[in-house]
Amino acid sequence: MRQAVLPIVMSIIIFLLLIGFVEVFSFKSLTASFTGIQGVTRSVVYWVWWTLTIFTYAMTVAAMLNFRTWRSEHPSMLMFVMALFVVVMMPKLVLAIFHGIDDLRWVAQYFMKKNADPTLAGEGISRATFITRTGQVLAGFTFVSFLYGVTKGKFDFRVLSHKVPMAGLPANLAGLKVVQISDAHLGSFNNAFEDVEKGIQMINALNPDLILFTGDLVNVESSEAEPWIPVFKKLNAKIGKFSILGNHDYADYGAMTDEQRAASCVRLHEIHKEMDLELLLNENRILEINGESLALIGVENWGKGFRQSGDLTKAMKGIENIPARILMSHDPTHWEEQVLAKEKIQLTLSGHTHGMQMGFEIPWLGVKFSPARLRYQRWGGLYTEGEQHLHVNRGFGFLAFPGRVGMPPEITLLELQQA
């Protein structure tokens, strides 16, 4: 018992120390900006700072204590508190880090007995002031970025296009337009029908041959998807619309009985059908297109560290004579563990990572970063190893953090070509 409690206590202590560091050093950075300023202005700024801080912590504690109730009965309030905490705390973290660096510089000077504070050449500003001011500018940018991310950014759908050379693809299938969407997490949209419909219209405007949804329709249970049936039924594809399950689609993350989980799963399967999505559960479909055959394989969730219900061997039965193959598998680690250099599957479509819903990408400079890289080697975009391709969609929706910063919701257009 004591061994089980100790890690929890240590985690709480570390978290409180981190919060203490953020609050102390971010406030020190603030006070540094008001040195020499007296009177009402400084008092108002300090009052606003601490009022917002106390309000944020009070709401966060209330949300933590009432998480299950708020999630089912007050989802808008829960989303607001999550957004508030991140929007307030991330800029403070930036302020704290830079002012902490400033203080470390001062400590180093003290022990090295260097009392001078040389100015930056030609600038007339001390290094200490420069470091603090840099942190303040970056904190302001962080605040604006996260505020946009939790308001407009999460609905700023973008279309990313890739031409995919597939070995064994018949000539008559070259130019086939496949649209992939993933990770809708409909329970997070909080009935923002008008905003999401814009994404649906963008998909239809691509005039796709196939629409493939690669899992995580909901967050916890099937009821989240009920209001969205008419919206997703509007998706149009010339040949067909297919889907698979993600790790969130099994009702594993809610406080539910086995019977309730089973009922949720059954209903979610029905919802896929009512959305006109053909759900593939460790099975395949041989699509006859322009007189040629294309094997579409769909497995249940299989992820390293997550549920492993996927059965690729079962899903591939009957396609031995079909050379052109596309696999739908929610978690990209499945491709790394069971597909790459092991199966003759040219293109695998995954999601799951969301690109951590934050990061930055500058394609023309080859710059691509997300905290998701700490957990997943392949977290977003098209990856190629020999004749095998993996595309990881960054997600249509969002989960936990109710926003997207530098990682917009994605609609992917994949145009198949002969290799």
BAVO-998969 format. One line per 3 residues: number of its first residue (from 0); their letters; for each residue x, y, z of C-alpha. Coordinates in nm, 3 decimals. Example, Ala and Ser with C-alpha at 12.3 -4.5 7.8 and 13.67 -1.06 7.14 Angstrom:
BEGIN
0	as	1.230:-0.450:0.780 ~ 1.367:-0.106:0.714
END
This chain:
BEGIN
0	mrq	0.000:0.000:0.000 ~ 0.279:0.240:0.098 ~ 0.464:0.164:-0.228
3	avl	0.150:0.246:-0.428 ~ 0.091:0.578:-0.250 ~ 0.453:0.703:-0.267
6	piv	0.459:0.770:-0.647 ~ 0.132:0.964:-0.617 ~ 0.268:1.177:-0.331
9	msi	0.591:1.242:-0.521 ~ 0.395:1.342:-0.834 ~ 0.187:1.587:-0.629
12	iif	0.499:1.736:-0.469 ~ 0.672:1.779:-0.807 ~ 0.358:1.936:-0.953
15	lll	0.328:2.182:-0.663 ~ 0.696:2.274:-0.691 ~ 0.650:2.338:-1.062
18	igf	0.345:2.556:-0.995 ~ 0.540:2.743:-0.728 ~ 0.829:2.803:-0.968
21	vev	0.594:2.931:-1.238 ~ 0.406:3.168:-1.006 ~ 0.710:3.311:-0.828
24	fsf	0.928:3.372:-1.132 ~ 0.650:3.488:-1.364 ~ 0.542:3.745:-1.105
27	ksl	0.904:3.854:-1.062 ~ 0.917:3.910:-1.437 ~ 0.602:4.119:-1.414
30	tas	0.735:4.333:-1.128 ~ 1.059:4.389:-1.322 ~ 0.853:4.571:-1.586
33	ftg	0.705:4.806:-1.327 ~ 1.025:4.907:-1.151 ~ 1.001:5.280:-1.086
36	iqg	0.633:5.293:-1.174 ~ 0.411:5.385:-0.882 ~ 0.044:5.452:-0.819
39	vtr	-0.276:5.327:-0.974 ~ -0.134:5.163:-1.289 ~ 0.083:4.915:-1.105
42	svv	-0.191:4.841:-0.848 ~ -0.447:4.767:-1.121 ~ -0.209:4.536:-1.308
45	ywv	-0.121:4.345:-0.992 ~ -0.486:4.320:-0.892 ~ -0.587:4.182:-1.233
48	wwt	-0.292:3.939:-1.228 ~ -0.376:3.783:-0.893 ~ -0.753:3.789:-0.945
51	lti	-0.713:3.595:-1.272 ~ -0.462:3.359:-1.109 ~ -0.685:3.279:-0.811
54	fty	-0.991:3.240:-1.034 ~ -0.801:3.002:-1.265 ~ -0.683:2.779:-0.981
57	amt	-1.025:2.781:-0.813 ~ -1.201:2.676:-1.133 ~ -0.937:2.413:-1.208
60	vaa	-0.973:2.254:-0.863 ~ -1.353:2.260:-0.897 ~ -1.326:2.089:-1.238
63	mln	-1.094:1.822:-1.101 ~ -1.324:1.747:-0.807 ~ -1.632:1.731:-1.031
66	frt	-1.478:1.598:-1.349 ~ -1.721:1.312:-1.418 ~ -2.028:1.523:-1.344
69	wrs	-1.910:1.818:-1.550 ~ -1.807:1.594:-1.839 ~ -2.159:1.455:-1.873
72	ehp	-2.372:1.745:-1.750 ~ -2.163:2.060:-1.804 ~ -1.922:1.989:-2.093
75	sml	-1.907:2.356:-2.195 ~ -1.789:2.456:-1.848 ~ -1.528:2.179:-1.844
78	mfv	-1.394:2.289:-2.183 ~ -1.384:2.651:-2.065 ~ -1.180:2.562:-1.756
81	mal	-0.935:2.352:-1.958 ~ -0.888:2.637:-2.204 ~ -0.855:2.895:-1.925
84	fvv	-0.586:2.697:-1.745 ~ -0.374:2.651:-2.057 ~ -0.416:3.007:-2.188
87	vmm	-0.320:3.154:-1.849 ~ -0.045:2.913:-1.749 ~ 0.153:2.871:-2.073
90	pkl	0.254:3.241:-2.097 ~ 0.341:3.234:-1.727 ~ 0.564:2.933:-1.787
93	vla	0.751:3.124:-2.059 ~ 0.793:3.425:-1.829 ~ 0.917:3.202:-1.547
96	ifh	1.172:3.018:-1.760 ~ 1.332:3.335:-1.896 ~ 1.334:3.515:-1.562
99	gid	1.474:3.201:-1.403 ~ 1.758:3.210:-1.657 ~ 1.813:3.573:-1.566
102	dlr	1.838:3.485:-1.196 ~ 2.079:3.198:-1.267 ~ 2.298:3.446:-1.454
105	wva	2.295:3.671:-1.149 ~ 2.389:3.380:-0.918 ~ 2.671:3.282:-1.150
108	qyf	2.803:3.637:-1.150 ~ 2.786:3.652:-0.771 ~ 2.995:3.338:-0.719
111	mkk	3.237:3.438:-0.993 ~ 3.258:3.785:-0.837 ~ 3.163:3.955:-1.159
114	nad	2.949:4.242:-1.049 ~ 2.944:4.421:-1.380 ~ 2.634:4.395:-1.594
117	ptl	2.764:4.478:-1.940 ~ 2.526:4.617:-2.193 ~ 2.465:4.464:-2.531
120	age	2.681:4.644:-2.784 ~ 2.503:4.934:-2.943 ~ 2.178:4.862:-2.762
123	gis	2.218:5.028:-2.422 ~ 2.026:4.749:-2.252 ~ 2.161:4.515:-1.986
126	rat	2.178:4.144:-2.053 ~ 1.945:4.086:-1.759 ~ 1.687:4.325:-1.902
129	fit	1.729:4.174:-2.248 ~ 1.661:3.821:-2.120 ~ 1.355:3.928:-1.923
132	rtg	1.217:4.139:-2.208 ~ 1.268:3.853:-2.453 ~ 1.067:3.628:-2.223
135	qvl	0.792:3.887:-2.199 ~ 0.767:3.922:-2.578 ~ 0.756:3.545:-2.622
138	agf	0.499:3.515:-2.343 ~ 0.280:3.767:-2.522 ~ 0.311:3.568:-2.844
141	tfv	0.230:3.249:-2.653 ~ -0.081:3.407:-2.501 ~ -0.212:3.524:-2.839
144	sfl	-0.134:3.187:-3.001 ~ -0.311:2.982:-2.736 ~ -0.606:3.221:-2.718
147	ygv	-0.651:3.186:-3.094 ~ -0.602:2.809:-3.069 ~ -0.888:2.761:-2.822
150	tkg	-1.128:2.991:-3.008 ~ -1.071:2.986:-3.384 ~ -0.771:2.759:-3.434
153	kfd	-0.952:2.436:-3.348 ~ -1.189:2.493:-3.642 ~ -0.929:2.622:-3.889
156	frv	-0.948:2.313:-4.111 ~ -0.679:2.274:-4.373 ~ -0.635:2.041:-4.670
159	lsh	-0.295:1.877:-4.713 ~ -0.228:1.701:-5.043 ~ 0.017:1.422:-5.124
162	kvp	0.088:1.225:-5.440 ~ 0.159:0.867:-5.337 ~ 0.346:0.633:-5.576
165	mag	0.216:0.280:-5.515 ~ 0.405:-0.025:-5.640 ~ 0.166:-0.266:-5.810
168	lpa	-0.104:-0.005:-5.870 ~ -0.284:-0.077:-6.199 ~ -0.271:0.203:-6.459
171	nla	-0.649:0.242:-6.448 ~ -0.630:0.332:-6.078 ~ -0.369:0.606:-6.119
174	glk	-0.515:0.939:-6.015 ~ -0.758:0.784:-5.765 ~ -0.843:1.050:-5.505
177	vvq	-0.852:0.925:-5.146 ~ -0.953:1.164:-4.867 ~ -0.850:1.065:-4.516
180	isd	-0.994:1.212:-4.197 ~ -0.927:1.087:-3.848 ~ -0.987:1.148:-3.478
183	ahl	-1.314:1.342:-3.493 ~ -1.365:1.316:-3.115 ~ -1.719:1.441:-3.159
186	gsf	-1.776:1.479:-2.785 ~ -1.530:1.768:-2.784 ~ -1.709:1.981:-3.044
189	nna	-1.986:2.072:-2.801 ~ -2.250:2.099:-3.077 ~ -2.051:2.350:-3.284
192	fed	-2.237:2.228:-3.592 ~ -2.181:2.534:-3.810 ~ -1.804:2.533:-3.759
195	vek	-1.770:2.159:-3.828 ~ -1.997:2.175:-4.134 ~ -1.735:2.397:-4.296
198	giq	-1.491:2.107:-4.269 ~ -1.746:1.868:-4.420 ~ -1.800:2.106:-4.712
201	min	-1.423:2.128:-4.767 ~ -1.406:1.748:-4.791 ~ -1.690:1.729:-5.043
204	aln	-1.534:2.008:-5.250 ~ -1.236:1.779:-5.312 ~ -1.469:1.546:-5.509
207	pdl	-1.309:1.232:-5.357 ~ -1.334:0.881:-5.493 ~ -1.293:0.732:-5.145
210	ilf	-1.336:0.878:-4.797 ~ -1.152:0.685:-4.527 ~ -1.202:0.762:-4.157
213	tgd	-0.926:0.615:-3.940 ~ -1.079:0.599:-3.594 ~ -1.174:0.779:-3.273
216	lvn	-1.521:0.899:-3.363 ~ -1.590:0.974:-2.994 ~ -1.406:1.044:-2.669
219	ves	-1.576:0.801:-2.432 ~ -1.917:0.671:-2.539 ~ -2.148:0.645:-2.837
222	sea	-2.398:0.909:-2.718 ~ -2.146:1.180:-2.812 ~ -2.192:1.093:-3.181
225	epw	-2.573:1.088:-3.189 ~ -2.623:1.459:-3.277 ~ -2.361:1.437:-3.551
228	ipv	-2.521:1.164:-3.762 ~ -2.693:1.409:-4.006 ~ -2.373:1.614:-4.039
231	fkk	-2.138:1.328:-4.124 ~ -2.399:1.166:-4.346 ~ -2.345:1.462:-4.581
234	lna	-1.998:1.334:-4.674 ~ -1.990:1.235:-5.041 ~ -1.756:0.996:-5.223
237	kig	-1.791:0.843:-5.570 ~ -1.692:0.489:-5.471 ~ -1.747:0.458:-5.098
240	kfs	-1.691:0.574:-4.741 ~ -1.517:0.341:-4.498 ~ -1.412:0.359:-4.134
243	ilg	-1.233:0.180:-3.852 ~ -1.224:0.206:-3.474 ~ -0.968:0.392:-3.263
246	nhd	-0.872:0.337:-2.901 ~ -1.142:0.578:-2.779 ~ -1.421:0.394:-2.959
249	yad	-1.441:0.100:-2.715 ~ -1.578:0.297:-2.415 ~ -1.264:0.204:-2.222
252	yga	-1.212:0.548:-2.069 ~ -1.539:0.603:-1.886 ~ -1.672:0.490:-1.548
255	mtd	-1.904:0.230:-1.699 ~ -2.009:-0.127:-1.630 ~ -1.920:-0.405:-1.873
258	eqr	-2.280:-0.405:-1.993 ~ -2.274:-0.031:-2.056 ~ -1.947:-0.059:-2.248
261	aas	-2.086:-0.338:-2.462 ~ -2.403:-0.140:-2.533 ~ -2.198:0.168:-2.624
264	cvr	-1.987:-0.033:-2.868 ~ -2.293:-0.186:-3.034 ~ -2.455:0.155:-3.071
267	lhe	-2.137:0.311:-3.208 ~ -2.123:0.043:-3.478 ~ -2.479:0.133:-3.569
270	ihk	-2.391:0.503:-3.581 ~ -2.114:0.437:-3.833 ~ -2.374:0.268:-4.053
273	emd	-2.623:0.553:-4.006 ~ -2.349:0.796:-4.113 ~ -2.310:0.581:-4.427
276	lel	-1.963:0.476:-4.313 ~ -1.885:0.110:-4.377 ~ -1.705:-0.004:-4.064
279	lln	-1.425:-0.257:-4.118 ~ -1.355:-0.479:-3.817 ~ -1.047:-0.688:-3.897
282	enr	-1.170:-0.742:-4.250 ~ -1.124:-0.618:-4.604 ~ -1.313:-0.507:-4.909
285	ile	-1.200:-0.571:-5.265 ~ -1.301:-0.262:-5.460 ~ -1.360:-0.302:-5.833
288	ing	-1.269:0.029:-5.995 ~ -1.227:0.090:-6.369 ~ -1.197:-0.282:-6.428
291	esl	-0.919:-0.322:-6.172 ~ -0.905:-0.437:-5.808 ~ -0.792:-0.250:-5.500
294	ali	-0.781:-0.417:-5.158 ~ -0.892:-0.199:-4.867 ~ -0.801:-0.347:-4.528
297	gve	-0.938:-0.224:-4.196 ~ -0.818:-0.342:-3.856 ~ -0.946:-0.269:-3.509
300	nwg	-0.723:-0.064:-3.282 ~ -0.371:-0.195:-3.232 ~ -0.128:0.035:-3.060
303	kgf	0.191:0.004:-2.862 ~ 0.083:0.080:-2.506 ~ -0.286:0.081:-2.603
306	rqs	-0.562:-0.168:-2.678 ~ -0.450:-0.435:-2.923 ~ -0.769:-0.574:-3.077
309	gdl	-0.640:-0.554:-3.433 ~ -0.584:-0.881:-3.617 ~ -0.399:-0.810:-3.941
312	tka	-0.373:-1.175:-4.044 ~ -0.749:-1.215:-4.022 ~ -0.809:-0.884:-4.197
315	mkg	-0.594:-0.984:-4.497 ~ -0.762:-1.316:-4.572 ~ -0.880:-1.342:-4.931
318	ien	-0.665:-1.069:-5.086 ~ -0.366:-1.283:-5.175 ~ -0.412:-1.215:-5.548
321	ipa	-0.469:-0.839:-5.511 ~ -0.134:-0.655:-5.541 ~ -0.259:-0.301:-5.467
324	ril	-0.341:-0.266:-5.096 ~ -0.438:0.013:-4.856 ~ -0.448:-0.051:-4.480
327	msh	-0.650:0.155:-4.234 ~ -0.500:0.123:-3.885 ~ -0.558:0.388:-3.619
330	dpt	-0.223:0.385:-3.439 ~ 0.099:0.441:-3.640 ~ 0.296:0.212:-3.410
333	hwe	0.102:-0.078:-3.566 ~ 0.272:-0.001:-3.898 ~ 0.611:0.003:-3.731
336	eqv	0.554:-0.321:-3.540 ~ 0.359:-0.541:-3.782 ~ 0.357:-0.391:-4.132
339	lak	0.690:-0.230:-4.220 ~ 0.910:-0.482:-4.405 ~ 0.672:-0.760:-4.292
342	eki	0.360:-0.730:-4.512 ~ 0.305:-0.637:-4.875 ~ 0.098:-0.330:-4.798
345	qlt	0.197:-0.023:-4.995 ~ -0.005:0.243:-4.811 ~ -0.114:0.255:-4.447
348	lsg	-0.337:0.533:-4.310 ~ -0.326:0.617:-3.939 ~ -0.412:0.898:-3.697
351	hth	-0.411:0.889:-3.317 ~ -0.129:1.136:-3.239 ~ -0.317:1.462:-3.320
354	gmq	0.030:1.612:-3.367 ~ -0.024:1.678:-2.995 ~ -0.248:1.964:-3.121
357	mgf	0.050:2.199:-3.102 ~ 0.376:2.256:-3.281 ~ 0.504:2.431:-3.589
360	eip	0.582:2.330:-3.945 ~ 0.756:2.524:-4.223 ~ 0.757:2.278:-4.516
363	wlg	0.971:2.488:-4.751 ~ 1.243:2.500:-4.485 ~ 1.200:2.137:-4.385
366	vkf	1.107:2.244:-4.031 ~ 0.864:2.014:-3.853 ~ 0.823:1.992:-3.475
369	spa	0.563:1.877:-3.227 ~ 0.586:1.748:-2.868 ~ 0.427:1.434:-3.016
372	rlr	0.779:1.351:-3.137 ~ 0.870:1.262:-2.778 ~ 0.624:0.971:-2.790
375	yqr	0.593:0.883:-3.160 ~ 0.870:0.856:-3.416 ~ 0.613:0.910:-3.692
378	wgg	0.353:1.156:-3.569 ~ 0.225:1.353:-3.869 ~ 0.246:1.355:-4.247
381	lyt	0.369:1.109:-4.509 ~ 0.655:0.871:-4.431 ~ 0.819:0.639:-4.684
384	ege	1.038:0.336:-4.630 ~ 1.127:0.161:-4.954 ~ 0.800:0.092:-5.134
387	qhl	0.588:0.127:-4.822 ~ 0.414:0.447:-4.717 ~ 0.256:0.554:-4.390
390	hvn	0.039:0.862:-4.364 ~ -0.040:0.992:-4.014 ~ -0.333:1.235:-4.015
393	rgf	-0.308:1.506:-3.748 ~ -0.677:1.481:-3.664 ~ -1.006:1.647:-3.751
396	gfl	-1.108:1.717:-3.391 ~ -0.937:1.763:-3.057 ~ -0.915:1.596:-2.715
399	afp	-0.830:1.716:-2.361 ~ -0.671:2.047:-2.460 ~ -0.966:2.223:-2.630
402	grv	-0.767:2.388:-2.904 ~ -0.494:2.369:-3.165 ~ -0.180:2.582:-3.175
405	gmp	0.027:2.565:-3.492 ~ -0.128:2.225:-3.567 ~ -0.458:2.289:-3.751
408	pei	-0.724:2.020:-3.793 ~ -0.640:1.819:-4.102 ~ -0.817:1.689:-4.411
411	tll	-0.580:1.482:-4.625 ~ -0.607:1.435:-5.001 ~ -0.398:1.142:-5.124
414	elq	-0.369:1.098:-5.500 ~ -0.254:0.748:-5.594 ~ 0.005:0.713:-5.868
417	qa	0.196:0.428:-6.027 ~ 0.542:0.384:-5.883
END
